[in-house]
Amino acid sequence: MKKNIVFDNAIQSIEKDRKIDNFISLSDSPITDEKQDRLKRTCFIKNLYGQITSLPFDDSFCFGLYGNWGEGKTSAINLVKNRLHNDENNIIFEFDPWYLTSKEAILKYFIDELERKLKPTSKEFKVLKKYFSRINTVGVTILGSGFNTGWIAGQNDIIKLKKNINNLLIRFKKKIFIFIDDIDRLQCDEILLVFKIIKLIGNFKHTIFVLSMDVECVEKTLRNNQIDTDFIDKIVQKQIHLPKAEQNDIEQFFMSEIDNLFQNLNIGNDRKENELEQLFIVYKKHLIKQFSTIRDVKRYLNSLSASLPPVVGEVHLLDFLILEIIKVFFPSLYNNIFENWWFYVGARSESDRWINPLLSLVSNDENKCADIIESHVNTILEDHPKRELFLNLLGIIFLEINATFKLYKDFDTVAKDRQSRRIYTTSFLKYFLQRVPNNELSDSLIKCIVNSWVEISPDKLENEILDVLVYTKDQEMLCEFLMKLDILDSFIPNKIAPSLIRSIYKYSKSYSRSGGFTNIGSELHTAKQLLVNLLKHKIDSRNEAEELLSEIILKCDSYNFICEVYLQCISGWNMKSNISKDFIDRINNDFVKTQNDYFQTGEPDHVLITLWRLYATIEKVKPKDCSFSNYVKNLINKDPLYIGKILNCFLSKPVGKKTIRYKSILFDINEVSNFFDINTLCEEITKQRNNVFATDEEKVAVDFFLEQSEMLKSQENNDT
């Protein structure tokens, strides 16, 4: 297989860049050191420590540390425990019943672990062993909303033992701190059992309980089981609410970790700064509603750090970051975007433009299209608590959603073009497959090739680019390669643009004109789009751009390509008059003055009509009245077969046996009348009826012309 050194080097460079040494994963485990505290809760921890260690009495006491899931209750407990460990008179017992599978296991584990923590080995504390052995034989039952101790024989002995233990604790000045976490994760009967244990064990002197829970969640569980929520207040003697996290702290954590991820992925500074700036704006406006806890941020970043590396050079980062938010926090919407893409984008790729199911439903009715999109999206977002957030995120990424719901007014023409190019023209599928689809050139490869061109000396650059064009043509990748260059034009430095333009037009004879129903998507069309884009946006001065355009008109080998470029440039570009003069001079020198036979050039027949029309437009007359008209008449006089070739150019689509009956659709006699005097042409054809066509299709065109010219005459006579 033929190779190209630029391609080979680019592929090797990509493989090297894909190797990531440090994968980022953020632990969701609670923090254990105040140095890890990103929420600046040192003062709160100090105050909480002071409250639980400075009670003005010896009796047992129960604190309730309240906070929502993910807000950092366990982290706060860990930091308080660190301070408690500094005093050897503190006995710390951590109990998390959520890990246990039954009420019996919860009770047994609590008693066994508490006994172990108290270390009743001395003679005085042997009474503890006796107490715990008795407690292990006690039946604990919960009836309705109240407690029933369920003491069996020996209750008086237990009361006496507890009194002795209290005396021991007072004498030895020990404090027992019992931390019970994750109460909000328990079933109702397990919650009540924990509360029963606190009542059962909690009459020890110098015993402090700290119960960590989302109190609203616990209340809901109790209500669902017809238990009075005031029951909690019978256990918790003092409520302490975890302070809310300041959004600035969460935001700083979010942005700093995103920055770390970008650095780890070797994202260039310019790209990184641009994307972070856009992300910061989106965060301030929308994402602040999603990321209310550090846990939310960690959950998102862990997913992002796994998804982004394989396609970091293939996607627009802001779009990918937003889609990842949807994937993590609203997975059904994410799946819907992938599975029902036509409600969000016009196409996932160029090939999808002809299979969009929505187009068959609306038949170019924009209002009907908007109604269908609105109904679909509203159904997906219906009843979601963060409907507005996700609707706005969709509006940022998808132009169709933005237009339907009228979310943002600042999408100007340039922004729309950029967004449509980056979300699906560069391959919508990459965002979901997290790889480059089969048989597609990667964006990273294109960027590497462009970067290699930058290093080549100017005198060799054109040939190097031409070699790549030839190679991609041989590999049947030329159209995609040109399209990717056009899409990724932001990575093309201005200094190589002139050489790239010259290489494109010098290779124009080799471009295929086939592209489905039209030449859109063909190599010729794609090359023209890229070249005009470079002329308009990558050439440093207007004068230099017009000089290059004149060079193309005067030197390009393909008249088809010249016409395509010229037509594109005169649309919305106030060119100097010398550009049009160059076009006229080229046509005059090649055909009008020299009388060279156009049909011997190998150019498509229809381009003759395009040259003729442009020539007339510059002269500001009808085609049949311009100077080029005489040239065409001379061609016909030399060879009447050219009549069939020319008339065939006015067929609106290829003709086959099944379409011949649609005569009025296939041929426009009025358009022909702009180029010829109809009566004169009819007379010429009548004289040489069987010598004016060479193919069946040309014969059909001639027949259509004669039939419709007769119809035109009849209509004129009737009007008269």
Disulfide bonds with the S-S distance in Angstrom:
none
